């Protein structure tokens, strides 16, 4: 072989045997991440290298600490900074400290490496293990609670051929099980005046103005006789929870002007869903902070089963190129620093299985338009254009909108975000009124879920934003038996600026609870009474609420009461 041929052959061999690129991890999805490395030393004389990654310096909440002792594998730990506004984590290259926590003029040196504190914390059994005198937490993995229904559906979906068809049949039955109509009767329930800082009441048919709507399943105390009969569409303050209101409505009580508008954008409501009760809770966003957390298992980050073959990249384990979230840990519960001021929780959106499009224009772009989500400023699944998005910025402001490419400039500032399908209603600038989303009446292109023969009526939940005289309210609603068209009509009636679907089919998927803390006791109330079956009980008989007292497999939102102005959080 000539020298040229030999050289050429060598090039071919080098090209053919080039090392494969390392698999992408969730750390690679964080565009603003910053890292610093130092040499560290253990008490027994071992030396190594520690690397601290701040996953989003603007948010300053989550960190990954990697430790590699000489001659050993690298180990990664997910740390949480419970005071991101006032506390900084830095590495310092001297023995024995290593990790230093700065809070104003205070300085705390943590000998995590010299004392082997991290391995001990990992095996402690605590989901949130305090470190550095409680100044930070190590997040440890946990088995999230799931109901029998959730366990069965996950098994069918993951291990049984055509299991999704069995699930769809079961959901069609379950979706009807919780249907309520309430009882409409003559006579208003109360002469309680409406406050100026309250959410807007629904626009209802005037012939029902002197009627009351009664239900036996409302689990929230209203402090009076109202739970036996409420004026439809009117808001009632939740007893003992300032800034929270409750309302009930049926679509067939909505004002004719609302039901007659935008006829081509929604489907006609049949008698069943028109008479099905819906429950709503409104939260004054001046008084509460909104947050979002992943469950221990859901939503996942791989491919949705709904994504079409032609939009999948077979070389990638998921649309963002990652197969899982390691080394990060999703705990499925409210963190300890947030638990004392948490006032409400409600379940999040679709699992990844249903969180992408199978039909329509959104199925054919952006790998099937998988729903995106962020927690504590960390991207788990990229936000996709054209999807309904609820998000919270680093200043605490809450917004809902249909995401666009230009909105990606907000990414460094987003603390929480969740996408779920397309909008139910949007604000129409031309008419200065609420209008149904353009895909509300289109089952497949809207990815509204249901059976393959488009039976869409089921128990469903949704979230919306409403404004009244400069005040803003987050509204969570549970529809006991509805299609997206009925949901849109209800949110129209309440004059919401934007609304989107969350989850559906069962009480565990539409769960909503309120909390009070009289003295040392935790009082738990549920929007619908049957939701209490999702909680647990301590041996003492005390209620242990889902998301607050134990890890859950599902993602959720939670609202925290803001401290009084001028008080330390």
N, C-alpha and C positions, 0 to 999 in steps of 0.2 A: 504494500500500500504506500502511495506517495505521501510526502509530508503534508501536501494540501489536503489529500483525502483523509489523512489521519487527523489533521486539525478539524476538518469538516465533520468527521465522525464524532470527534470529541464534543463539538458544539451540539450535535444531535443528542448525544448521551446526556449532556448537561441539561438541555431543554426538556428531555423526556423524564428526567429524574429530579426535576426541581421540586423542592419541598412544597407541599400543599399549604395554602394559607390557613392560619389557625381559625377555628370556628369563631363566628361572631358571637359576642355575649351582650347582655343588656347594658353593660358599661359602655359599649361602643355606640349605643343609641343616644348617649347624653352629650349634646354638642358643647355644653358649657363646662364640662367637668374639669377640675383642676387637681393635680396630684403633686405630692412632694415625698421624697424618700430620704431616710436616714439610716445610719448604722446603729444597731441596738445590741445590747448585751444582757444575757440572763444571769440570774443569781448564781447558777452553777458554772458560769464561765463561757457558756455557748455564745457565739456571736451570730449576727444575721442582719437582714435588711427589713425595715418596715416601710410601707408605702401607704399614705393616707390620701384617699380620693374624696374630695367634696363634689358630690354628683351634680349639684346646681348651686353655685355660690350665691346667687341672688336670693334663693329660698333658704339655703344654709341649714337644712333639716337633716338630710341623710348623707352618711359617709360610709365608705368601705375601707376597712383597715386590713391590709395584706401583710402577713408576716412570713418570712422565709428564713429559717435557721440554716446555717451552713450544713450541707449534707442532707437536708431534709426537704420535704415538699412545701410548697407555699400554701398557707391557710388564710382564708378571707373571712372577715367578720363584718356584719351589717350593724352599724352604730346609728343611733338616733339622738339628735340634739333637741331636748325638750324645750329649750329657750332660744330659738333661732334668731330672734330679734336682738338679743342682748349678749349672746354667748358665742365665742369662737373656739374652734378646735385647731390646734397647731401641733406639729412635731418639733421636738427640740433634741438636737444631737448631743445629749450628755447623759451619763449614767447617774442615777437609776431612772430618771423621769421618763423621757421619751415623749409622752403625750401631755400637752399642757392645755388647760382650759382657761380662757380669758373672759372675764365678765366685768367690764368697766375697769376699775382699779384692782379688782380681785384677780388673783392668779392661783390656780390649783394645778399642782404637778402630780401626775398619775404614773405610778410605777407599774404599768400594765405588763411590761416585758420582763422586768427583773423578777416579779413575783408570780409569773404564770397565771395572772388573773384572768386572762381571756379563755384559756382552756377550761378553767374551773367554772367560769360564768356560762359557757356553752353547755355544760352538763348539769346545770343547776336545776333544770326542770321548769324554770320560769320562762314564760313567753317574753316578758320584758324584764331583763335582769339588770338592776342598777349597778353602775360602775362609777369610780371616781367620786365616792361619797354621794352618790345619787345624782350627780350632775349630768350624766349621759346614761343611755340604755343600750344594752346589747339585745337585738331582736333575734329570738330563737324560733325555730320551726315548731309548728303545732299541728295536730290533727284537727281540722275544722269540723264542727258538728254538722251533721246533715240529717234530715228527716228520712223516714222510711221511703217516702215518695221520691225524694232526691236521690237516695242511694239506688233505688230501683231504676230510675231513669238514666242515671250515670252508667249503671251496669249494662243496660240495654244498648245505650248509645256507644259504649266503648267495646263491647264484647259480643254482641248478637247481630248477625246479619239481618238487615232490614229492621233493626230495632227501632229506628226512627219512626217507622210506620206504626209500630205498636204504641210508641209514646204518643204520637199524634192522635190515635184513637182514644187513648186514655185521657188525654188533655181535653178532647172534645166533650167527654163525659164530665170530667172534673170542672171544666169551665162553667157548666150549667149548675153545678151543685150549690154554689154560693149565691145564686141569684136571689135578690130581694126586691120587693115592690114597695115596701112600707105601707102605711095606711094614711090616706088623705081624708081629713075630717074638717068640718066647719069650725070656724073660730080660730083666731090667731093665738099663738102660744104664750106671748109675753108682750108687755108694753115697754120693755127695756129700750131706752133710746140708743140710737146708733151714734158712736163716737166719731169725731172728725178725723181721727188718725186711724180709722179702721179700713180694711180692704173693701173694695167695691162689691156690693151685692149683685147677684145675678139678675139679668133682665128676664122677668117671667111674665106669663100671660096675666093680664089684669084680673081676669075672672078668678084667679087663684090667690089674689092678694089677701083675702080674708080666710084662707084655708091654712091648716097646719099639717105637717108631714111627720108621722110618728114612726119610730123604729125601736125595736127591742135590742138591737145589736150594737148600738153606739157604745163604745167603751170609755169615752171621755166624760168626766164629770163637768157639767156646765153650771153647777152651783144653784140650780133651781129646777122648776118643773119642765124645763125645755126639752129634756131628754125624752119626755113622753110625747112631745109634739113641738116641732120647730117650723117657723115660717119658711117655706121652700126658697132656697137661694140666699137667705139672709145669714149673716155671720153672728156667732155667739162666742163670747170669750170663754176660753178654757179655764176652769176654776183653778186658782193657784199657780197659773203659768202666764204671767203678763206677756203680751206680745204674741199670743197664740189664739187663733180663732177656729171654730168648727162650723161647717155648713153641710146641708144635705140637699139633694135635688134629684129630680127625674127629668129626662129629656122631654117628655110630653108636657111638662109644665113651663117650658121655655117660651118666651115671647114669640108670636108668629113672625114678627119682622126678622128675627134671628133665624128661625127655622126656614123661612122663605128665601133667605139670601144665598148667593153663591150655589145655586142648585146644581150646576154642572160639576162642582168641585167635590161634592159629597154624595153618598148614596142615600136614598130614602130610608128612614128608620122603620123597621117593622114594629109591630105592636109589642113584641116581647122586649126588645132592647129599649124602646121608647118609654116603657113603664118600669125599667130596672133602676134601682136606687144607686146613687153614687154618694160617697162620703168625701169631704174635702177638709184639709187643714191648711191654714194660712199662717205664715211666720213673718213678723216685721223684721226686715233685714237691717234696720238700724239697731236692733237689739241682739241680733244673733250673727255668729260666724258660721259659714257653711264649709263642711269638709267632706272628703270622699276617701274610702279605703277599699283595697282589694280584699276578697276573701282568700282563704288559704288555698283554694283550688280554682276559683273562677273570678273573673274571666281569664282564660288561658291565652297564650300568645302564639300558638301554632296556627295552621290553616283551619279555617272553617270548613265543615263538610259541604257547605253550600257553594263555596268558590268553584267556579267552572274550571275545567282542565286547561282551557286555552289561556287563562289569566294566571295560572300557577307557574312558579319557577321550580321545577323538579329538583334543582340543586340546593334549594333553600328549605329549611324546616318550617318556615312560617313567612308571612308577608314582610316582616321586618328583618328576616334573616336569622332569627334566634329561635331556639327550641324551648327555652325555659327562662326563668328569671334569676337563677343562681348567678352570683352569690347573694343576691337580695332575698329577703324573707318577707312574705306577706302574712300578716298575723290574723286577719279576719276579725279584729276587735279594736275598739277605741284604745289609744295609748293612755298610760296612767296619768300623764299630765293633763289630758283633756277630759278624762272621765268625770271629775267632780263638777264641771260646768256643762256637761252634755244634757240637753233638754229633750232631744228627739232623735230617733233613728228611723230610716226607711230603706228598704231593699233597693239595690241598683238595677242595672239593665240586663239585657240578654247575656247568656253565656256565649263564649266564642263560637260554639257550634252553630248558633243561629245569628251570630253577629257579623254577617257579610251578606252580599246580594247574590241571588241565583238568577234573577230575571231583571230585565230592563237595562237602561243605560249605565247605571252604577255597577252592574255586574260585570261590565266589559272594560272597566278602567280601574287603575290603581289596585291591581291584584284582587278585584272583587269588592273594593271599598270596605275593608274590615273596620269595625268600629274601634276608635282610639280611646285611650285612657291614660291619665297621669295621676300619680299620688306623690305628695310632698315635693313637687317640682321634678319628679323623675318620670321619663317617658317609658311606659311599658309597651304601648302600641301607638304608633304614630297617628296623629289626628289627620283625618282625610277630608278633602274638600267635598262640599255638597251635603254633608251630614249634620243633623241636629246635634248641637253641642251645648252642654252646661259646663261652665268653667268659673274658677275663682282665681283672681290675680293675687300677687304678693301683698297688695294693700288691703286685701279682704273683700274687694268689690266682687259682686256676683253678676254674671251675664249669661244670656242664652242667645244663640244665633246659629245660622247655617254657615258652617265653616268655609273659608275661602283660602286660596293659596297665600294671599297677602296677610292673612291673619297669623301666619307662621312667625311673623316678626314679634309676636307676643310671647313666643315659647319660653324665653328665659324668665319671664315674669309669671308664668302660670304655675300656681301651687297645686290646683286640682282640676281635672277635666274628665268628662265622660261623654262619649257619643253614643247615640242609640237611634239608628234609623234616620228618618227624615221628619220635618216638622209636622205637627198636628195643626197648629195655627201659627200665623205670623201677623205682624202689624202691617196693614196696607197703607202706605204713605199717601196714595192717591185719594182714598176715602177717609183716612184718619180713623180707621176702625179695624177690628180683628177679622181676619179672613182665614179660611181653611188652607192648609198646605196643598200644593199642586198635586201631590201623589196620594192624598188621603183616600180617594175612591179607587185606587189601583192597587190591588192586593199584592201581586208579584213585584212590580217595580218599587213599591213602597216598603217591601219586606216586613209586612205587618204580622207575619206568622199566623198560624192557624192550620187547618187541614189542607191537603192537596186539592180538594174540591172547593177551596176558598170559603169554607165555613169560618167566618171571622169572629163571630160572637163568642165572647169568653169573659171571664174576670180579667180585668186589666188595670194597670196603674199608670199614672202620668205625672209629670211635673211641669210647672208653668211659672212665669213671672207676670206680675200685675203691678200697675202704678195707679196711685190715687193721690192727687194733690201733692205731688212731690215725694211721697213715701212709696217705697217699693216692698212688695210682698212675694215671698216664695210660696207657691201653692202645690201641695201634694194631694193627689186625688186617687181614690180607688173606685172603680166602676164594677159593680157586681155582675154585670152581663152586658157587654158592649162591643161594638165594632169601632174601628178608628173614626168612622163618621159620627157616631154618637159622642165619642170623646171630643171631637172637634166642636160639635154643637155646644157641648157643656162649657168648654173653655171659651168659646165665643160669647156665650151668655154672661160669663164672669168678666168679659172684656180684657182677657189676658193678652199681653203683647207677643208672647211666644209660648209654645208648649210642645212637649215631645213625649212619646211613649217611653215607659221603663220596662216593666216585665208583666207577666200574665199567667193565667190558668189556675193559680192556687193561692191560698192565704200565705204560705211561706214565701211566695214570690212577690207578694204585694204588702208585706208586713210593714206596719208603722206603729211605733210606740212613743209615748211621752213620759217624762220622768220629773218627779219632784223629790225634794229631800227635806221633809219636815223633821227637824232634829237629826238624829243619827240614822233614821230609817229611809229607805229608798221606796218611793211609791211609784208603781208602774201602771200606766193605763194604755190601752190599745185603741186604735181608731175603730176597729171592729172586734167585738168580743172574742171571736174564735181565734184571733191571732195570739192569745195568751198560751195556746198549746205549743207555740214555738219556743217558749221560755222554759227554764228549769227551776227547781226548787231546792233550797238548802235544807239540811236536816232540821233546822230551826223553823222551817216553813217559809222563810223569806224568799221572795221571788228573785231569781237570777236571770236578768233579761238577756236575750240574744244580742250579740254585738258588743254589749257593755260588760258582761260578766264572764263570757267564755268565747273562744274562737269559733267562727262560723265559716263554712266553705264558700259563702256567697259574698259579693261586694255590696257595699252599702254607703249611704250618705248619713251624715249626722250634723246636727245643729247645736252649737255651743253658745250659751248666754255670754254676751260681752260684759266685762267688768264695768262698774260705774265709771263715768268719765273722771279721769284723774287718779283712779285706783290702780295699783299694780296688778297685772294679770297673774 
